[in-house]
């Protein structure tokens, strides 16, 4: 993506189902779980770079022995930082206590971070400060083992104010107005309640306080706690939690907006935000990794039993399509094919834009995530040419000469690596004029890759703001002297903000919104903008089921082609010689390429929860009133 946007967090969870001695004997180390967690977090680094956190729980520890550990970092390389801290603690303990080296029991008792239950998190901040206090996992401590709660997730709730007020009505005093804190305290409230009720019940059965503790752990109904806690949650979420005594869970939102996958064998239970992470780290086949169904939770009890339970009734599946286009690792078997299909399906529009002139057209891509779509686009160009060749050969009949045949067969799509990103270049100067000059040089070109007068087709996975295109990419591509530059987005026009965990919160940031606003000015229809604003104002106190996304009316007067054409005008830098054309994927083609992930609210405004409609209306109100702030 040429426009970097902050996006989704990633979670990882490992439950070792055997004693630590088993892993020492089979894999040579009792730190097997810690090592695997490091790999899982690194493999999901694409999901979060603002912070990282790790937590572990040791099972069956004696009173007075530490059984929970947590480490977090908001440093520039947070994953490396937290595991450097972990390694330092482990290595120091082993160096100072040689007797620990081959004694797993002593290691478990005395060295932090070793445990049977581990959770990792990589964070991309979508709301709030990128400080250590904002980094997951979050910890809620209590002297009762069962009431200790560690929470981490990939989520954003749209109704955090309502949930905050609910906690106040319960008599609590939350330390912060943030969805993570609010969620943790909500779960914590019902956890406390469940433990207290179980204790009373067990006490009536004649057990003393000490005897009650293991019985509470055994009888605690995690699914019931999650049902009560999540009753009023509105948003997209995959949320993981660890309880101090050793129960664990991951729960997914009813529309399946945020992703979750799991794998189980007789040694481990593994849960992650991405399937190929589990495949790679644990070397297991694609078919053995399951997707956690929307509205469900995977619950792992302390004794090691694993079961799935429906927590909230699933709604229409609206799994995020942006996952497939950009956020997830492209090494996933299905995602790789889907991205190729996105490139293929964009080809008919490309062919029209170049007037069918493939001989004088160079195909390339903007590094790096668009590379797979590029393969699909080029393969479709090859298919098109093969049909043309077949028609030409058949038309010439049996009298075709060898020279004529070779001339036809030698025609193929011209592909080049035109754009190169200089990963080492950092825009560290804050003054706008100097910064713009640096931005213009973030990309470089392969000189000689395009002949003067050629068409240049360059595919990107999506065009959000278009800033980098205008300030850098188009200017530098123009140095190759192409006749026409066609920028292809494998995603449709991004018109609406996200509110479920991706940092796209303001309407006026989107180039599609700016282009539509310009079209209203061109067509003398700006009065509609005020009318939409007034309609949005009427929605502020509307009941959830009746909230309407009135921002759709902003785009309604214009076709996608009109908006794309205006975007091309807006993004064309002053003084550029080449004609610029912008092509966006259609929503219909997106659905064809990604048939199981139909969450498309960024492109269509069809939000899967009422909170989404509230957020988009609030975003329009903020735009109209000139408030440079988030809508959630």
C-alpha positions as CSV (number, residue, x, y, z in Angstrom):
1,X,0.0,0.0,0.0
2,X,1.6,3.3,-1.1
3,X,-0.4,5.1,1.6
4,X,0.6,3.5,4.9
5,X,-2.3,3.2,7.3
6,X,-2.2,1.8,10.8
7,X,-4.2,-1.3,10.9
8,X,-5.0,-4.3,13.0
9,X,-3.6,-5.9,16.1
10,X,-2.7,-9.5,16.2
11,X,-3.1,-12.0,19.0
12,X,-1.4,-15.4,19.7
13,X,-2.2,-18.0,22.4
14,X,-0.5,-21.3,23.2
15,X,-1.7,-23.8,25.8
16,X,0.8,-26.6,26.4
17,X,-1.2,-29.8,27.1
18,X,1.7,-31.8,28.5
19,X,4.0,-31.2,31.5
20,X,7.0,-29.0,30.8
21,X,9.2,-32.0,31.3
22,X,7.7,-33.5,28.1
23,X,8.9,-30.6,25.9
24,X,12.3,-30.7,27.6
25,X,12.7,-34.4,26.7
26,X,11.2,-34.2,23.2
27,X,12.4,-30.7,22.0
28,X,15.4,-30.2,24.2
29,X,14.0,-27.3,26.2
30,X,11.4,-26.4,28.7
31,X,11.2,-23.0,27.0
32,X,9.4,-24.6,24.0
33,X,6.3,-22.5,24.5
34,X,8.3,-19.2,24.9
35,X,10.2,-20.0,21.7
36,X,7.1,-20.7,19.7
37,X,5.4,-17.6,21.0
38,X,8.3,-15.5,19.8
39,X,8.0,-17.0,16.3
40,X,4.2,-16.5,16.3
41,X,4.5,-12.8,17.2
42,X,7.2,-12.2,14.7
43,X,5.1,-13.9,12.0
44,X,2.3,-11.5,12.9
45,X,4.5,-8.4,13.1
46,X,2.8,-7.1,9.9
47,X,-0.3,-6.5,12.1
48,X,1.3,-4.3,14.6
49,X,4.4,-2.2,15.2
50,X,3.5,0.3,17.9
51,X,3.9,-2.2,20.7
52,X,4.0,-5.8,21.8
53,X,3.2,-7.7,24.9
54,X,3.6,-11.2,26.4
55,X,2.0,-12.9,29.3
56,X,2.3,-16.4,30.8
57,X,0.6,-18.4,33.5
58,X,2.1,-21.4,35.4
59,X,-0.3,-24.1,36.5
60,X,-0.4,-25.7,39.9
61,X,2.0,-23.4,41.7
62,X,2.1,-23.4,45.5
63,X,0.9,-20.4,47.5
64,X,3.7,-17.8,47.6
65,X,5.2,-18.8,44.3
66,X,4.8,-16.5,41.4
67,X,2.5,-17.9,38.7
68,X,1.8,-14.9,36.4
69,X,4.3,-13.0,34.3
70,X,3.8,-10.1,31.9
71,X,6.2,-7.9,29.9
72,X,5.3,-5.1,27.4
73,X,7.2,-2.7,25.2
74,X,6.4,0.4,23.1
75,X,10.0,0.6,21.8
76,X,10.8,1.0,18.1
77,X,11.3,-2.8,17.8
78,X,8.9,-4.0,20.5
79,X,8.9,-7.8,19.9
80,X,12.7,-7.9,19.9
81,X,12.7,-5.7,23.0
82,X,10.3,-7.9,25.1
83,X,12.1,-11.2,24.2
84,X,15.5,-9.6,24.9
85,X,14.1,-8.9,28.4
86,X,12.7,-12.4,28.7
87,X,16.0,-13.9,27.5
88,X,18.0,-11.8,29.9
89,X,15.9,-12.9,32.9
90,X,16.1,-16.6,31.9
91,X,19.9,-16.5,31.1
92,X,20.7,-14.6,34.3
93,X,18.7,-17.1,36.4
94,X,20.4,-20.1,34.7
95,X,23.9,-18.5,35.1
96,X,23.4,-17.7,38.8
97,X,21.8,-21.1,39.5
98,X,23.6,-23.9,37.6
99,X,21.3,-26.4,39.4
100,X,18.4,-25.1,37.3
101,X,20.0,-26.2,34.0
102,X,18.6,-29.8,33.8
103,X,15.9,-29.5,36.4
104,X,12.6,-28.4,34.9
105,X,10.8,-28.3,38.2
106,X,13.3,-25.7,39.5
107,X,13.1,-23.8,36.2
108,X,9.3,-23.6,36.5
109,X,9.4,-22.6,40.1
110,X,12.0,-19.9,39.9
111,X,12.3,-18.5,36.3
112,X,9.6,-16.1,35.1
113,X,7.8,-16.4,31.7
114,X,8.0,-20.2,31.6
115,X,4.5,-21.6,31.8
116,X,1.9,-23.8,30.2
117,X,-0.3,-21.0,29.2
118,X,1.1,-18.1,27.0
119,X,-0.4,-15.1,25.2
120,X,1.2,-12.6,22.9
121,X,0.0,-9.4,21.3
122,X,1.2,-7.1,18.6
123,X,-0.4,-3.7,18.6
124,X,-1.2,-1.0,16.0
125,X,-2.7,2.0,17.8
126,X,-6.0,3.0,16.3
127,X,-7.1,5.1,19.3
128,X,-5.2,6.7,22.1
129,X,-1.5,7.2,22.8
130,X,1.2,4.7,21.8
131,X,2.5,4.6,25.3
132,X,3.3,1.5,27.4
133,X,0.0,1.9,29.2
134,X,-1.8,1.3,25.9
135,X,0.0,-1.9,25.1
136,X,-1.8,-5.3,25.6
137,X,-2.0,-7.6,27.5
138,X,-3.9,-5.8,30.2
139,X,-3.8,-7.2,33.7
140,X,-6.5,-7.2,36.4
141,X,-5.0,-8.4,39.6
142,X,-6.6,-10.0,42.7
143,X,-5.4,-12.0,45.6
144,X,-7.8,-14.8,44.6
145,X,-6.2,-16.7,41.9
146,X,-9.5,-17.2,40.0
147,X,-10.1,-13.4,39.8
148,X,-6.9,-12.6,38.1
149,X,-7.6,-11.7,34.5
150,X,-5.2,-11.0,31.6
151,X,-6.9,-9.6,28.4
152,X,-5.5,-8.9,24.9
153,X,-7.3,-8.5,21.6
154,X,-7.7,-7.3,18.0
155,X,-10.8,-5.1,18.3
156,X,-12.5,-1.8,18.6
157,X,-15.9,-1.2,20.2
158,X,-18.1,1.6,18.9
159,X,-20.1,2.1,22.0
160,X,-17.4,2.5,24.6
161,X,-19.1,5.4,26.2
162,X,-22.3,3.3,26.8
163,X,-20.2,0.5,28.3
164,X,-18.3,2.9,30.5
165,X,-21.5,4.2,31.9
166,X,-22.7,0.7,32.5
167,X,-19.6,0.0,34.7
168,X,-20.3,3.2,36.6
169,X,-23.9,2.0,37.2
170,X,-22.5,-1.2,38.6
171,X,-20.6,0.9,41.2
172,X,-17.2,0.6,39.6
173,X,-14.7,3.4,39.0
174,X,-12.9,2.6,35.7
175,X,-9.4,4.2,35.5
176,X,-9.7,5.1,31.8
177,X,-12.3,5.7,29.0
178,X,-10.9,3.1,26.7
179,X,-12.5,0.0,25.1
180,X,-9.7,-2.3,26.4
181,X,-10.1,-1.2,30.0
182,X,-13.8,-1.2,29.7
183,X,-13.9,-4.7,28.3
184,X,-11.5,-6.1,30.9
185,X,-13.5,-4.5,33.7
186,X,-16.8,-5.9,32.3
187,X,-15.4,-9.4,32.1
188,X,-13.8,-8.9,35.5
189,X,-17.1,-7.9,37.1
190,X,-18.9,-11.0,36.0
191,X,-15.9,-13.1,36.8
192,X,-15.9,-11.8,40.4
193,X,-19.6,-12.4,40.6
194,X,-19.3,-16.0,39.3
195,X,-16.5,-16.8,41.7
196,X,-18.4,-15.3,44.7
197,X,-21.5,-17.4,43.8
198,X,-19.5,-20.6,43.4
199,X,-17.8,-20.0,46.7
200,X,-21.1,-19.6,48.5
201,X,-22.5,-22.7,46.9
202,X,-19.3,-24.8,47.6
203,X,-19.3,-23.6,51.2
204,X,-22.8,-24.8,51.6
205,X,-21.7,-28.2,50.5
206,X,-19.4,-28.4,53.5
207,X,-16.0,-27.5,52.0
208,X,-13.6,-25.1,53.7
209,X,-12.1,-22.1,52.0
210,X,-8.9,-23.9,51.0
211,X,-10.8,-26.9,49.6
212,X,-13.1,-24.5,47.7
213,X,-10.3,-23.1,45.4
214,X,-9.8,-26.1,43.1
215,X,-13.5,-26.7,42.9
216,X,-14.1,-23.1,41.8
217,X,-11.5,-23.6,39.0
218,X,-13.3,-26.8,37.9
219,X,-16.8,-25.4,38.0
220,X,-16.3,-21.9,36.7
221,X,-18.5,-21.4,33.6
222,X,-16.3,-19.2,31.3
223,X,-18.9,-19.2,28.5
224,X,-21.6,-17.8,30.9
225,X,-19.2,-15.1,32.0
226,X,-18.5,-14.1,28.4
227,X,-22.2,-14.1,27.4
228,X,-23.0,-11.7,30.2
229,X,-20.0,-9.5,29.6
230,X,-20.5,-9.2,25.8
231,X,-24.2,-8.6,25.9
232,X,-24.0,-5.0,24.8
233,X,-20.7,-5.0,22.9
234,X,-21.0,-3.3,19.4
235,X,-17.9,-3.7,17.3
236,X,-15.5,-6.1,15.7
237,X,-13.4,-8.2,18.0
238,X,-11.2,-11.2,18.5
239,X,-10.5,-11.2,22.2
240,X,-8.3,-13.5,24.3
241,X,-8.2,-13.9,28.0
242,X,-6.3,-15.9,30.6
243,X,-7.6,-16.5,34.2
244,X,-5.1,-16.8,37.0
245,X,-5.9,-20.4,37.8
246,X,-5.3,-21.6,34.2
247,X,-8.6,-21.3,32.2
248,X,-8.3,-19.5,28.9
249,X,-10.5,-18.2,26.1
250,X,-10.7,-16.5,22.7
251,X,-14.0,-15.0,21.6
252,X,-15.0,-13.7,18.2
253,X,-17.7,-11.1,17.3
254,X,-21.0,-12.3,15.9
255,X,-20.4,-11.0,12.3
256,X,-16.9,-12.5,12.2
257,X,-15.4,-9.0,11.4
258,X,-12.0,-9.8,13.0
259,X,-10.3,-13.1,12.2
260,X,-9.3,-16.0,14.5
261,X,-7.9,-19.5,13.7
262,X,-7.0,-22.4,15.9
263,X,-5.2,-25.8,15.9
264,X,-5.2,-28.6,18.5
265,X,-3.3,-31.8,18.8
266,X,-2.3,-33.9,21.9
267,X,0.6,-31.5,22.7
268,X,-0.8,-28.0,22.1
269,X,-3.7,-25.7,21.5
270,X,-2.8,-22.7,19.4
271,X,-4.9,-19.7,18.5
272,X,-3.8,-16.8,16.2
273,X,-5.2,-14.0,14.1
274,X,-3.7,-15.6,11.0
275,X,-3.7,-19.2,9.7
276,X,-0.3,-19.3,8.0
277,X,1.3,-18.3,11.3
278,X,0.1,-21.5,12.9
279,X,1.0,-23.5,9.7
280,X,4.6,-22.2,9.7
281,X,5.4,-22.2,13.4
282,X,4.0,-25.6,14.1
283,X,4.5,-27.2,10.7
284,X,0.9,-28.4,10.3
285,X,-1.3,-28.7,7.2
286,X,-3.7,-26.1,6.0
287,X,-6.7,-28.5,6.5
288,X,-6.0,-29.1,10.2
289,X,-6.3,-25.4,11.1
290,X,-9.9,-24.3,11.8
291,X,-11.5,-20.9,11.7
292,X,-13.3,-19.9,14.9
293,X,-16.9,-19.3,13.9
294,X,-18.4,-15.9,14.4
295,X,-20.1,-15.4,17.8
296,X,-18.2,-18.4,19.2
297,X,-15.5,-18.8,21.8
298,X,-12.9,-21.5,22.1
299,X,-12.5,-22.2,25.8
300,X,-9.6,-24.1,27.3
301,X,-10.1,-25.3,30.9
302,X,-7.3,-25.7,33.4
303,X,-7.5,-29.4,33.2
304,X,-6.8,-29.2,29.4
305,X,-10.2,-29.8,27.9
306,X,-11.1,-27.7,24.9
307,X,-14.6,-26.9,23.7
308,X,-16.3,-24.4,21.4
309,X,-19.4,-22.5,22.6
310,X,-21.7,-20.0,21.0
311,X,-21.5,-16.8,23.1
312,X,-23.6,-14.5,20.9
313,X,-26.0,-15.5,18.1
314,X,-24.1,-15.1,14.8
315,X,-25.4,-12.4,12.5
316,X,-24.9,-12.2,8.8
317,X,-21.2,-13.0,8.2
318,X,-19.3,-9.9,7.3
319,X,-15.7,-10.9,7.7
320,X,-13.4,-8.0,6.7
321,X,-12.5,-8.0,3.0
322,X,-9.6,-5.7,3.7
323,X,-7.9,-8.6,5.5
324,X,-7.7,-10.4,2.2
325,X,-6.6,-7.3,0.2
326,X,-3.9,-6.1,2.4
327,X,-3.7,-6.8,6.1
328,X,-3.2,-10.6,6.3
329,X,0.0,-12.4,5.3
330,X,-0.2,-13.2,1.6
331,X,1.3,-16.7,2.3
332,X,-2.1,-17.9,3.3
333,X,-3.3,-20.5,0.7
334,X,-6.7,-18.9,0.1
335,X,-5.5,-15.3,0.4
336,X,-2.8,-15.8,-2.2
337,X,-5.3,-17.1,-4.7
338,X,-7.8,-14.3,-3.9
339,X,-5.2,-11.6,-4.4
340,X,-4.3,-13.0,-7.8
341,X,-8.0,-13.0,-8.7
342,X,-8.3,-9.4,-7.7
343,X,-5.6,-8.6,-10.3
344,X,-7.2,-10.7,-12.9
345,X,-10.6,-9.1,-12.4
346,X,-9.2,-5.6,-12.9
347,X,-7.8,-6.5,-16.3
348,X,-10.9,-5.7,-18.5
349,X,-10.8,-2.1,-17.2
350,X,-7.1,-1.9,-17.8
351,X,-7.5,-3.1,-21.4
352,X,-10.1,-0.4,-22.0
353,X,-7.8,2.3,-20.5
354,X,-5.0,1.3,-22.9
355,X,-7.3,0.9,-25.9
356,X,-6.2,-2.7,-26.3
357,X,-2.6,-1.6,-27.1
358,X,-0.6,-4.3,-25.2
359,X,2.4,-4.0,-27.4
360,X,3.1,-0.5,-26.1
361,X,2.2,-1.1,-22.5
362,X,4.5,-2.0,-19.5
363,X,3.0,-3.7,-16.5
364,X,4.4,-3.2,-13.0
365,X,3.3,-2.9,-9.3
366,X,3.9,-0.7,-6.3
367,X,5.9,-2.7,-3.7
368,X,5.2,-4.8,-1.9
369,X,1.8,-6.2,-1.0
370,X,0.4,-5.6,-4.6
371,X,2.9,-8.1,-6.0
372,X,0.4,-11.0,-5.9
373,X,-2.4,-9.0,-7.6
374,X,0.2,-8.1,-10.2
375,X,0.7,-11.8,-11.0
376,X,-3.0,-12.2,-11.5
377,X,-3.2,-9.2,-13.7
378,X,-0.3,-10.3,-15.9
379,X,-1.7,-13.9,-16.2
380,X,-5.0,-12.5,-17.4
381,X,-3.1,-10.3,-20.0
382,X,-1.3,-13.5,-21.1
383,X,-4.7,-15.3,-21.4
384,X,-6.1,-12.4,-23.5
385,X,-3.0,-12.5,-25.8
386,X,-3.2,-16.2,-26.2
387,X,-6.8,-15.9,-27.5
388,X,-5.7,-13.2,-29.9
389,X,-2.8,-15.3,-31.1
390,X,-5.1,-18.3,-31.7
391,X,-7.5,-16.2,-33.7
392,X,-4.7,-14.7,-35.8
393,X,-3.1,-18.1,-36.5
394,X,-6.4,-19.7,-37.5
395,X,-7.3,-16.7,-39.7
396,X,-4.0,-17.1,-41.6
397,X,-4.7,-20.7,-42.2
398,X,-2.2,-23.5,-43.3
399,X,-0.2,-21.1,-45.5
400,X,1.3,-19.2,-42.5
401,X,5.1,-18.9,-42.7
402,X,7.5,-19.7,-39.9
403,X,8.4,-16.0,-39.7
404,X,4.8,-14.9,-39.4
405,X,4.2,-17.6,-36.7
406,X,7.1,-16.5,-34.6
407,X,6.1,-12.9,-34.9
408,X,2.7,-13.7,-33.5
409,X,4.0,-16.0,-30.8
410,X,6.7,-13.6,-29.6
411,X,4.1,-11.1,-28.4
412,X,3.7,-11.2,-24.7
413,X,2.9,-8.8,-21.8
414,X,5.8,-6.5,-21.1
415,X,6.6,-6.6,-17.3
416,X,9.1,-4.7,-15.4
417,X,10.0,-3.8,-11.8
418,X,9.5,-0.1,-12.3
419,X,9.0,1.3,-8.8
420,X,11.5,0.6,-6.0
421,X,10.9,1.7,-2.4
422,X,13.9,3.0,-0.5
423,X,13.2,1.3,2.8
424,X,16.1,3.1,4.5
425,X,14.8,6.6,3.8
426,X,13.0,8.2,6.7
427,X,11.1,11.5,6.6
428,X,12.6,12.8,9.8
429,X,12.5,16.5,9.1
430,X,9.3,18.0,10.4
431,X,9.0,21.2,8.4
432,X,6.4,20.7,5.7
433,X,8.4,22.0,2.7
434,X,11.5,19.9,3.6
435,X,9.4,16.9,4.4
436,X,7.5,17.0,1.1
437,X,10.9,16.9,-0.7
438,X,11.9,13.8,1.2
439,X,8.6,12.1,0.6
440,X,9.0,12.6,-3.1
441,X,12.2,10.5,-2.9
442,X,10.8,7.6,-0.8
443,X,10.4,5.7,-4.2
444,X,12.9,5.3,-6.9
445,X,12.6,4.0,-10.5
446,X,14.3,1.6,-12.8
447,X,15.6,3.9,-15.5
448,X,15.2,2.4,-19.0
449,X,12.4,0.1,-18.0
450,X,9.8,2.1,-20.0
451,X,10.2,3.4,-23.5
452,X,9.2,7.0,-24.2
453,X,5.6,7.1,-25.3
454,X,4.6,3.7,-23.7
455,X,1.6,3.2,-21.5
456,X,2.6,2.3,-17.9
457,X,0.2,0.2,-15.8
458,X,1.1,0.0,-12.2
459,X,-1.0,-1.8,-9.7
460,X,-1.4,-1.0,-6.0
461,X,-3.5,-3.0,-3.5
462,X,-5.5,0.1,-2.5
463,X,-5.5,3.9,-2.8
464,X,-6.7,5.5,0.5
465,X,-5.5,9.0,0.6
466,X,-3.4,9.1,-2.5
467,X,-0.8,11.4,-0.8
468,X,2.2,9.2,-1.7
469,X,0.9,8.9,-5.3
470,X,0.7,12.6,-5.7
471,X,3.8,13.7,-3.8
472,X,6.1,10.9,-4.8
473,X,5.1,8.0,-7.1
474,X,3.5,9.8,-10.0
475,X,6.2,12.5,-10.2
476,X,9.0,9.9,-10.3
477,X,7.2,7.6,-12.8
478,X,6.8,10.6,-15.1
479,X,10.6,10.8,-15.4
480,X,10.3,7.7,-17.6
481,X,8.3,9.7,-20.1
482,X,5.4,7.4,-20.5
483,X,2.4,8.6,-22.6
484,X,-0.1,7.5,-20.0
485,X,0.2,6.3,-16.4
486,X,-2.6,4.0,-15.3
487,X,-2.7,3.3,-11.5
488,X,-4.8,0.3,-10.7
489,X,-6.2,-0.3,-7.2
490,X,-7.1,-3.9,-6.5
491,X,-9.6,-2.6,-3.9
492,X,-12.7,-0.5,-4.6
493,X,-12.8,3.2,-3.7
494,X,-12.5,3.7,0.1
495,X,-15.4,6.0,0.9
496,X,-16.4,5.3,4.5
497,X,-14.4,5.1,7.8
498,X,-13.7,2.0,9.7
499,X,-14.6,1.7,13.3
500,X,-13.7,-2.0,14.1
501,X,-10.0,-1.8,14.6
502,X,-8.4,-0.2,11.5
503,X,-7.1,3.4,11.6
504,X,-9.3,5.0,9.0
505,X,-11.5,7.3,11.0
506,X,-11.9,10.5,9.1
507,X,-13.9,11.0,5.9
508,X,-11.9,14.0,4.7
509,X,-8.8,11.8,4.7
510,X,-10.1,9.7,1.8
511,X,-9.3,10.9,-1.7
512,X,-12.7,9.4,-2.9
513,X,-14.5,11.7,-0.4
514,X,-12.5,14.7,-1.6
515,X,-13.2,13.9,-5.2
516,X,-16.9,13.6,-4.6
517,X,-16.9,16.9,-2.7
518,X,-15.2,18.5,-5.7
519,X,-17.9,16.9,-8.0
520,X,-20.6,18.4,-5.9
521,X,-18.9,21.8,-6.4
522,X,-18.6,21.2,-10.1
523,X,-22.3,20.3,-10.5
524,X,-23.6,23.0,-8.2
525,X,-25.1,20.4,-5.7
526,X,-23.3,21.5,-2.5
527,X,-26.7,22.2,-0.9
528,X,-26.9,18.4,-0.6
529,X,-24.0,18.4,1.8
530,X,-25.8,20.6,4.3
531,X,-29.0,18.4,3.9
532,X,-27.0,15.3,4.7
533,X,-25.4,17.0,7.7
534,X,-28.8,17.9,9.1
535,X,-30.0,14.3,8.5
536,X,-27.0,13.0,10.4
537,X,-27.8,15.3,13.3
538,X,-31.2,13.7,13.6
539,X,-29.6,10.3,14.2
540,X,-27.6,11.1,17.3
541,X,-30.3,9.9,19.7
542,X,-31.9,7.3,17.4
543,X,-32.3,3.7,18.7
544,X,-29.7,1.2,17.4
545,X,-32.0,-0.7,15.1
546,X,-33.1,2.5,13.3
547,X,-29.8,4.2,12.7
548,X,-29.4,5.1,8.9
549,X,-26.2,5.8,7.1
550,X,-27.0,9.0,5.4
551,X,-23.5,9.5,4.1
552,X,-24.4,7.2,1.3
553,X,-26.4,10.1,-0.2
554,X,-23.2,12.0,-0.5
555,X,-21.9,9.6,-3.2
556,X,-25.2,8.7,-4.8
557,X,-25.4,11.4,-7.5
558,X,-22.2,10.2,-9.2
559,X,-20.9,7.0,-10.8
560,X,-17.8,5.2,-9.7
561,X,-16.2,6.2,-13.0
562,X,-16.9,9.9,-12.4
563,X,-15.3,9.7,-9.0
564,X,-12.3,7.8,-10.3
565,X,-11.8,10.4,-13.0
566,X,-11.9,13.3,-10.5
567,X,-9.5,11.4,-8.3
568,X,-7.1,11.2,-11.2
569,X,-7.4,15.0,-11.6
570,X,-6.8,15.6,-7.9
571,X,-3.8,13.3,-7.7
572,X,-2.0,14.4,-10.9
573,X,0.9,16.5,-9.7
574,X,1.5,20.0,-11.1
575,X,3.7,19.9,-14.2
576,X,3.3,16.1,-14.9
577,X,3.6,15.4,-18.6
578,X,1.9,12.0,-18.7
579,X,-1.9,11.5,-18.7
580,X,-3.0,9.9,-15.5
581,X,-5.8,7.4,-15.2
582,X,-7.0,5.8,-12.0
583,X,-8.8,2.5,-12.0
584,X,-10.5,1.0,-9.0
585,X,-11.8,-2.6,-8.5
586,X,-15.6,-2.9,-8.6
587,X,-17.3,-4.0,-5.4
588,X,-18.9,-6.9,-7.5
589,X,-15.4,-8.1,-8.5
590,X,-14.2,-7.9,-4.9
591,X,-17.0,-10.1,-3.8
592,X,-16.3,-12.6,-6.6
593,X,-12.6,-12.7,-5.6
594,X,-13.2,-13.0,-1.8
595,X,-16.6,-14.7,-1.6
596,X,-16.3,-15.7,2.1
597,X,-15.2,-12.3,3.3
598,X,-18.0,-9.9,2.3
599,X,-17.4,-7.2,4.9
600,X,-17.2,-4.2,2.6
601,X,-18.3,-1.2,4.7
602,X,-15.2,0.8,3.7
603,X,-16.5,0.7,0.1
604,X,-20.3,0.5,0.4
605,X,-21.2,1.9,3.8
606,X,-23.0,-1.3,4.6
607,X,-21.9,-1.6,8.2
608,X,-22.5,-4.9,10.0
609,X,-23.5,-3.3,13.4
610,X,-25.6,-0.2,14.3
611,X,-22.4,1.4,15.8
612,X,-20.9,1.6,12.3
613,X,-23.8,3.7,11.1
614,X,-23.5,5.9,14.2
615,X,-19.8,6.4,13.5
616,X,-20.1,7.3,9.9
617,X,-22.8,9.9,10.6
618,X,-20.7,11.3,13.4
619,X,-17.7,11.4,11.0
620,X,-19.8,13.5,8.5
621,X,-20.9,15.8,11.3
622,X,-17.3,16.3,12.3
623,X,-16.3,17.0,8.7
624,X,-19.1,19.6,8.2
625,X,-18.3,21.3,11.5
626,X,-14.6,21.4,10.7
627,X,-13.7,19.2,13.7
628,X,-10.4,17.4,13.1
629,X,-11.2,14.5,15.4
630,X,-12.2,10.8,15.4
631,X,-15.8,9.8,15.2
632,X,-15.3,7.1,17.9
